[in-house]
């Protein structure tokens, strides 16, 4: 920033009042259109338009194939009425809620916090190795993650989890058949724990050490310090994390679809899988779109709630 | 990751001998960490062991060492195509994404035009929409544009999907480059575009690397978009190939599947190591000193 002083006088003239124009030059529409135009058009076409078009589709009986495919009709809110009275869809929403609550909001958050706190202890040796190992589940593609867990949850007595439980004398269980929801929750906790850890590590580093030391000197226990000093200070990042993990957990598709295909008997048919089945396997585009819109509204409502709870300005 | 260890109060604590309470606390801490690490790593055991096992099955077993699975992977008629498709799509979408993102990010950083803040905020809001919620309408749009079941259609969708993040990253990266550097180039007779090429592009390396890695890994790991967009087997990327192979319930070739998984994991892993090293070396530091 000091270089401006060393510039020759001619440069000062050429750049006229550099201080005021330092960051941005006055608008020149043609060059902005050339540089930003393509991005804006493509984002409109492939991200904004699908959302708007989806809203329209949800009000029609559009089908991929068959009679209604040629001549889709406007059916008003019929699709929404159908969905909100359909036990399948309501069950699917309920499963999405269970999955979200136990895997993301409880599982990932608690384990991620534990990992972040442990790795912030000054006495821990080998932080890099521990951190890298915990990052592994997040770095691999989701198909590989599912494949790895298929062997853990395998039905045969040689399945990794069955071997583990047999140490405690339990009989082999076909995990994806008997407790499919618990199984996919476990898988998602495993997958998302590292992201929680990274977010919380960054937040914990911003907590002033003096505050914690002061509380310890005043006789607070480690739990009290965490509850009354650390937690209030990292409230903002925690709710930001909850917002991000809610969005990505509602968007989980491949991880679960690969393992269960929504089964058995629709017990793990998360909303994302319901939408995929309806729209692209049963080709009921209208109903699939209406389900998408309902899901979107729920995510937006949750987002607003988190922002309110976080008490941070956005 | 370990900034806490720099804190000045630690040496004072170390000087006094460890209390029994501390020992218990540390033991519990290490036990918890080891359990977490085991939880994170043990599921990968099957992939690693079965890939080099001649008689691999669906579950973990001690392998009969052989690289036969990899040989079969690259010799089989269908499987090398999966790798090529994945590479074409991931590299294609990354290049397109970065080209659009650098140009757009530069405009967002350097020009003050009406609607700039609105645009920045809108593309941030897009992040709130989960992918499955728009995939249906996107599919129909792609059908109308006759871009389904083509690799260039998939490249386009993935490149644009990651564009909001890239635009934000590149805007921030260009923000960090002082306008004075560009102005100096203008004074020396460069046109605006020449100044971008000679001054800005060499300096955005770290940001560009981060954006490239995010986009490549996002595209490489994407499962939903190719599942919806592609129908022909010869266009499948690795994600769908693995899924299909796994779905052949009774006659799954487990060894080949595990080898494919290893091949699938390698590029993002290599990229991760490579880019991480480069990210540390910031080239901006020296530019302003002279």
Interface residues (C-beta under 8 A of the other chain):
Chain A: X1 X2 X3 X4 X7 X8 X10 X11 X14 X15 X18 X21 X22 X23 X24 X25 X26 X27 X28 X29 X31 X32 X34 X35 X36 X38 X39 X40 X42 X43 X45 X46 X47 X48 X49 X50 X51 X53 X54 X57 X62 X111 X114 X115 X118 X119 X120 X121 X122 X123 X124 X127 X128 X130 X131 X133 X134 X136 X137 X139 X140 X141 X142 X143 X144 X145 X147 X148 X149 X150 X151 X152 X154 X156 X158 X159 X160 X163 X190 X193 X194 X201 X204 X205 X209 X213 X247 X248 X250 X251 X253 X254 X257 X258 X271 X272 X275 X276 X279 X280 X285 X288 X289 X292 X293 X295 X296 X299 X300 X303
Chain B: X1 X2 X3 X4 X5 X7 X9 X10 X13 X26 X29 X30 X32 X33 X36 X37 X39 X40 X41 X42 X43 X44 X45 X46 X47 X50 X57 X58 X59 X60 X61 X100 X101 X103 X104 X106 X107 X108 X109 X110 X111 X112 X113 X114 X119 X123 X126 X127 X128 X129 X130 X131 X132 X133 X134 X135 X136 X137 X138 X139 X140 X141 X156 X157 X159 X160 X161 X163 X164 X167 X175 X178 X179 X180 X181 X183 X184 X186 X187 X192 X217 X220 X221 X223 X224 X227 X228 X238 X239 X242 X243 X246 X257 X258 X261 X264 X265 X268 X269 X272 X288 X290
